[in-house]
Amino acid sequence: MPDPVEWWNECGTTNLSLSGRRYEANNPMIRITEQDRAVCVDAEQNPGRRPGSSEEKGSGITMVVAEETLAIDGGSPVRATPMPGTTSMSSRAMGDEEIAALTEVIRSGKLGRHEGSKVKELERAFAELYGAKHAVAVSSGSAAVHTAVATVNPEPGDEFITTPCSDFGTVLGVLWQNAIPVFADLDPETLGLDPASVESRITPRTRGIIAVHPFGAPPDLDALRGVADRHGIPLIEDCAQSQLGEWNGHLAGSIGDLACFSLNSTKHLNAGEGGMVLTSSDELAERARLFADKAWPRQEVQRYSLFLGQNYRMNELSAAVALVGLSRIAENVAHRRAVAKAILDGIAGLSIVRAPRIPAGSQSSYWILHLWADPAIDIDWLADAISAEGIPFRPRYVSPLYTWPVFTDAATYGASRFPFRSEFREDDVRYGPGLCPRYEGVREHLLVMSLDELWEMSDAEDVVRALKKVDVSIRRQSLS
Ligand SMILES: Cc1ncc(COP(=O)(O)O)c(C=O)c1O
């Protein structure tokens, strides 16, 4: 067999692609693999064929090239059919039981929480699942966090320390209570709130910590509980991205003074929209229940509002759907964990991405799967290359909340800048890039993708195959 490099160079092409690898003629850095040798042999037996030329179609050479050329470069994708989609029946376990439950509610004519029994039943089942004394069902995850913040009853200008890596629902309740979100930096590996950063941002105005469980994995709840206790402030767990997450043997949602969940259409427990607040404090539960129901003490004959509340009531239809989902939640989360494990085990040893290190004692419920990309690779290109293979990874997740116009432009109440500037504070609170440098830095290497309970193991295999294909291609390019 001739020396493969010489052979290719003799072919007279200046640029060619072999097994997905790009070559320049006479490039001394070319390393030939066994697979390449096989192609060379085939080409040798079929002289006159020029690799990469159109008349090559159907030859052994073209087949190998086509198999490994990245889809982003015109090759065939690993996956031609779309992955199961979060908001479609391809991915979400629901059907006849939900339809029967909805029919029952509609036939009863009792669609509101105070007439029917489904919301109350859901509250009981949710509280029991998490070992909480009370659950208050509300209309969304945002409403749940707002209810929790309002339950703490801050003064205007008081502060809540939270994460920059979340949905706006984590902070909108703080702003509606005319309080100030203060952003602490994150553990660069897990993206959970860093307790040391939280503690460094405590001031005499701090009224609480809101700890998100990013992508389904609890942050260090022992340490955050410790910070809250040392400073005599409540810990609010924002479990909107989580169900049955665990921290050191405790269910996430059972460690904070209050815990909030989202039942929106993308979440583990899908009621279309909905939320839940958990607490084991009778006092907090009473205030949360009132806040979400116009602060209306319903036991009184005469109607009045005790304080400024909201109507965040969940309706019976959402509760009926959620109750069915709750009966399957353990199975649902276990399946997501198995799928995530198959992917994370499958990509061990790749150089383009790696699995995040999960702290001992933390168990994610995998709302989203996140991976860390090799910092040397352009994250937009990488997400595009993997997505072109049919696996919809997105780059970066959200930009830090404090860089959003609502904060940078103080787009709150008219042109007032309230509550950032007000008679309730001496300073004028400003937001902008640089507040949480660790998160800003690491998100440049973050890839995220939703997971759902109806993914098959074959879907996980496709994810692994796509990542391996891109990995092989990049490794080869870096050799050539
Ligand atoms: C961490 C977090 N908090 C709050 C919310 C708000 O939940 P909802 O969309 O149900 O209002 C979300 C929604 O994605 C979230 O991810």
The ligand as an SDF file (V2000), in Angstrom:
LIG
                    3D

 16 16  0  0  0  0  0  0  0  0999 V2000
  -36.5320   29.2300   38.4700 C   0  0  0  0  0  0  0  0  0  0  0  0
  -37.8580   29.7210   37.9970 C   0  0  0  0  0  0  0  0  0  0  0  0
  -38.5970   30.4720   38.8230 N   0  0  0  0  0  0  0  0  0  0  0  0
  -39.8170   30.9040   38.4620 C   0  0  0  0  0  0  0  0  0  0  0  0
  -40.3500   30.5850   37.2450 C   0  0  0  0  0  0  0  0  0  0  0  0
  -41.6880   31.0980   36.8800 C   0  0  0  0  0  0  0  0  0  0  0  0
  -42.6030   30.0690   36.6610 O   0  0  0  0  0  0  0  0  0  0  0  0
  -43.8880   30.3290   35.7460 P   0  0  0  0  0  0  0  0  0  0  0  0
  -43.4420   30.3460   34.3320 O   0  0  0  0  0  0  0  0  0  0  0  0
  -44.7850   29.1850   36.0740 O   0  0  0  0  0  0  0  0  0  0  0  0
  -44.4700   31.6290   36.1660 O   0  0  0  0  0  0  0  0  0  0  0  0
  -39.6270   29.8040   36.3510 C   0  0  0  0  0  0  0  0  0  0  0  0
  -40.1600   29.4520   35.0270 C   0  0  0  0  0  0  0  0  0  0  0  0
  -39.5070   28.8940   34.1950 O   0  0  0  0  0  0  0  0  0  0  0  0
  -38.3360   29.3560   36.7380 C   0  0  0  0  0  0  0  0  0  0  0  0
  -37.5970   28.5990   35.9330 O   0  0  0  0  0  0  0  0  0  0  0  0
  1  2  1  0
  2  3  1  0
  2 15  2  0
  3  4  2  0
  4  5  1  0
  5  6  1  0
  5 12  2  0
  6  7  1  0
  7  8  1  0
  8  9  2  0
  8 10  1  0
  8 11  1  0
 12 13  1  0
 12 15  1  0
 13 14  2  0
 15 16  1  0
M  END
$$$$
